[in-house]
């Protein structure tokens, strides 16, 4: 049985927060999945665990997250000792994240568009995580241009790492490879972490200091171990 915790129409679309009988909370926008966390505020999405693990592999301490929704990545990284700043165009998302997803008060939340923020900030971060989609569930066009990735590069510390979530329909979908090429044009070394063989999947583009990154290894929980099967580290296809 599912309980509806919030159901509202906003300038950013129809937002619904639901809770399952096991305490799992889900954030939907226009019917599109945004975030899900268990009763402890831990993400139930494998790609979020991989993003967090890659950031931690690099030893990053200051993290900028572009695209917040339920803030599960921010919560997990804060709990591991990172200083996290989260951006979202919808300021009410921060309220929902704190109310239902256990987003810590210590996470700095800024209502702004990610490209605009990078254009004007003088702050550099050890890591930048990009998980931003528009009301249709597509990556905003501004986030797929070489000029955007130049801003990302400038906002990273010399040993910094950026990780971007991209959706792939199937193995012949070249969208992640095209975006990786734009990042490479901005002089960012790139590598992809991809669940090859799966349809309608997440593909993670890592940029910056990527040479030492490996496919993360987990020992629990069981569902995460199952969903990690098939994840590979690969180069972009031409």
C-alpha positions as CSV (number, residue, x, y, z in Angstrom):
1,X,0.0,0.0,0.0
2,X,1.3,3.5,-0.9
3,X,0.6,6.7,1.0
4,X,0.7,10.1,-0.7
5,X,2.7,12.5,1.4
6,X,2.7,15.5,-1.0
7,X,0.8,16.1,-4.2
8,X,1.2,19.6,-5.7
9,X,1.3,21.4,-9.0
10,X,4.1,24.0,-9.3
11,X,5.9,26.0,-12.0
12,X,8.3,23.0,-12.2
13,X,5.5,20.5,-12.8
14,X,3.4,18.1,-10.9
15,X,5.3,16.9,-7.8
16,X,4.3,13.8,-5.8
17,X,6.0,12.3,-2.8
18,X,4.8,8.8,-1.8
19,X,5.7,6.4,0.9
20,X,5.6,2.6,0.7
21,X,4.6,0.3,3.6
22,X,8.3,-0.4,4.2
23,X,9.0,3.3,4.7
24,X,10.6,3.9,1.3
25,X,9.9,7.4,0.1
26,X,9.7,8.3,-3.6
27,X,9.9,11.7,-5.4
28,X,8.1,11.9,-8.7
29,X,7.9,15.0,-11.0
30,X,5.4,14.8,-13.8
31,X,5.4,11.0,-13.2
32,X,9.2,10.8,-13.7
33,X,11.4,9.2,-11.1
34,X,13.6,11.8,-9.3
35,X,14.7,10.2,-6.0
36,X,14.0,7.3,-3.7
37,X,15.3,6.5,-0.3
38,X,14.7,3.9,2.4
39,X,13.5,4.8,5.9
40,X,17.1,5.7,6.8
41,X,17.5,8.3,4.0
42,X,19.7,6.0,2.0
43,X,19.2,6.0,-1.8
44,X,17.6,2.9,-3.3
45,X,19.1,3.7,-6.8
46,X,22.3,1.9,-7.6
47,X,23.7,4.8,-9.8
48,X,23.5,7.1,-6.8
49,X,25.7,4.7,-4.8
50,X,28.1,4.5,-7.7
51,X,28.3,8.3,-8.0
52,X,29.0,8.6,-4.2
53,X,31.6,5.8,-4.4
54,X,33.5,7.5,-7.2
55,X,33.6,10.8,-5.4
56,X,34.9,9.0,-2.3
57,X,37.4,7.0,-4.3
58,X,39.0,10.3,-5.3
59,X,39.1,11.5,-1.7
60,X,36.9,14.5,-2.4
61,X,35.9,16.7,0.5
62,X,34.1,19.7,-1.0
63,X,31.3,18.6,-3.4
64,X,28.9,20.6,-5.6
65,X,25.7,18.8,-6.6
66,X,23.8,20.2,-9.6
67,X,20.2,18.8,-9.5
68,X,18.9,18.0,-6.0
69,X,15.3,16.6,-5.9
70,X,15.3,14.4,-2.8
71,X,19.0,15.1,-2.1
72,X,19.9,11.4,-1.5
73,X,23.4,11.9,-3.0
74,X,24.0,15.0,-0.8
75,X,22.8,13.1,2.3
76,X,25.0,10.1,1.7
77,X,28.1,12.2,1.0
78,X,27.5,14.4,4.0
79,X,27.3,11.4,6.2
80,X,30.8,10.3,4.8
81,X,32.3,13.6,5.9
82,X,32.0,15.7,2.7
83,X,31.1,19.4,2.7
84,X,28.2,19.5,0.3
85,X,26.5,22.4,-1.6
86,X,23.4,21.4,-3.6
87,X,21.7,23.4,-6.4
88,X,18.2,23.1,-7.8
89,X,16.0,25.4,-9.9
90,X,13.1,24.5,-7.6
91,X,13.7,25.8,-4.1
92,X,10.8,23.9,-2.7
93,X,12.7,20.7,-3.5
94,X,15.0,21.5,-0.6
95,X,12.0,21.6,1.7
96,X,10.8,18.3,0.5
97,X,14.3,16.8,0.8
98,X,14.6,17.9,4.4
99,X,11.0,16.9,5.3
100,X,10.9,13.4,3.8
101,X,14.4,12.3,2.7
102,X,16.5,13.3,5.8
103,X,18.6,15.9,4.0
104,X,20.9,17.3,6.8
105,X,20.6,21.0,7.7
106,X,24.4,21.3,7.2
107,X,24.0,20.8,3.4
108,X,24.0,24.2,1.8
109,X,21.1,24.6,-0.6
110,X,21.0,27.2,-3.3
111,X,18.0,27.8,-5.6
112,X,19.6,28.4,-9.0
113,X,20.3,26.9,-12.4
114,X,23.6,25.0,-12.5
115,X,25.0,26.6,-15.7
116,X,24.3,30.0,-14.3
117,X,25.9,29.2,-11.0
118,X,29.1,27.9,-12.6
119,X,29.2,31.0,-14.8
120,X,29.5,33.3,-11.8
121,X,31.1,31.3,-9.0
122,X,34.8,31.7,-8.0
123,X,34.7,28.7,-5.8
124,X,36.5,25.5,-6.7
125,X,35.3,22.1,-5.6
126,X,37.0,18.7,-5.3
127,X,34.0,17.1,-6.9
128,X,31.0,18.2,-9.0
129,X,28.1,15.8,-9.4
130,X,25.5,16.6,-12.2
131,X,22.2,14.8,-12.0
132,X,19.8,17.4,-13.6
133,X,16.9,16.8,-15.9
134,X,14.1,19.1,-17.2
135,X,10.3,18.6,-16.8
136,X,10.3,16.1,-19.7
137,X,13.1,14.0,-18.1
138,X,15.8,15.2,-20.6
139,X,19.1,16.7,-19.8
140,X,18.9,20.5,-20.4
141,X,20.6,21.4,-23.7
142,X,23.0,23.9,-22.0
143,X,24.4,20.9,-20.0
144,X,25.5,19.1,-23.2
145,X,27.7,21.8,-24.7
146,X,31.5,22.2,-24.6
147,X,31.1,25.6,-23.0
148,X,29.3,24.0,-20.0
149,X,32.1,21.5,-19.5
150,X,34.7,24.3,-19.7
151,X,32.9,25.9,-16.7
152,X,32.9,22.5,-14.9
153,X,36.7,22.2,-15.5
154,X,37.3,25.7,-14.2
155,X,35.2,25.0,-11.0
156,X,37.2,21.9,-10.2
157,X,40.3,21.8,-8.0
158,X,43.5,20.6,-9.9
159,X,42.8,17.0,-8.7
160,X,39.1,17.3,-9.0
161,X,36.5,14.9,-10.4
162,X,33.1,15.5,-12.0
163,X,30.5,12.8,-12.4
164,X,27.4,13.2,-14.6
165,X,24.3,11.0,-14.8
166,X,23.1,10.3,-18.3
167,X,20.2,8.1,-19.4
168,X,20.8,5.5,-22.1
169,X,18.0,3.7,-23.9
170,X,20.1,0.7,-25.1
171,X,23.6,-0.2,-26.3
172,X,23.1,1.6,-29.6
173,X,22.2,4.8,-27.9
174,X,25.2,7.1,-28.4
175,X,24.0,10.0,-26.3
176,X,26.4,9.4,-23.4
177,X,29.3,9.1,-25.9
178,X,28.4,12.4,-27.6
179,X,28.2,14.1,-24.3
180,X,31.6,12.6,-23.3
181,X,33.0,14.0,-26.5
182,X,31.9,17.5,-25.6
183,X,33.6,17.1,-22.2
184,X,36.8,15.9,-23.9
185,X,36.6,19.0,-26.2
186,X,36.7,21.0,-23.0
187,X,40.0,19.3,-22.2
188,X,38.5,17.1,-19.5
189,X,39.8,13.5,-19.4
190,X,36.7,11.2,-19.6
191,X,35.7,7.7,-18.8
192,X,32.2,6.1,-18.7
193,X,30.7,3.7,-16.1
194,X,28.0,1.9,-18.0
195,X,25.6,-1.1,-17.4
196,X,26.1,-2.5,-20.9
197,X,23.4,-4.8,-22.2
198,X,20.6,-3.2,-20.1
199,X,17.9,-1.1,-21.6
200,X,16.7,2.2,-20.1
201,X,19.7,2.6,-17.9
202,X,21.9,5.1,-16.1
203,X,25.3,5.8,-17.6
204,X,27.8,7.8,-15.5
205,X,30.3,10.1,-17.2
206,X,33.4,10.7,-15.0
207,X,35.6,13.7,-15.9
208,X,38.8,15.1,-14.7
209,X,41.1,12.9,-12.6
210,X,39.7,9.6,-13.8
211,X,42.8,7.4,-14.3
212,X,42.6,5.7,-10.9
213,X,38.9,5.3,-10.8
214,X,37.6,1.7,-10.7
215,X,34.2,0.1,-10.7
216,X,33.0,0.4,-7.1
217,X,32.8,-2.7,-5.0
218,X,30.1,-3.2,-2.4
219,X,29.5,-5.8,0.3
220,X,25.8,-4.9,1.0
221,X,22.9,-4.6,0.7
222,X,21.8,-7.5,-1.4
223,X,19.7,-5.5,-3.8
224,X,22.7,-3.2,-4.6
225,X,25.0,-6.2,-5.2
226,X,22.4,-7.6,-7.7
227,X,22.0,-4.3,-9.5
228,X,25.8,-3.8,-9.8
229,X,26.1,-6.8,-12.1
230,X,27.1,-5.7,-15.6
231,X,28.6,-2.3,-14.6
232,X,31.7,-1.7,-16.7
233,X,34.3,1.0,-17.0
234,X,34.7,1.9,-20.7
235,X,36.0,4.5,-23.1
236,X,33.7,6.6,-25.1
237,X,32.9,5.3,-28.6
238,X,33.8,7.4,-31.6
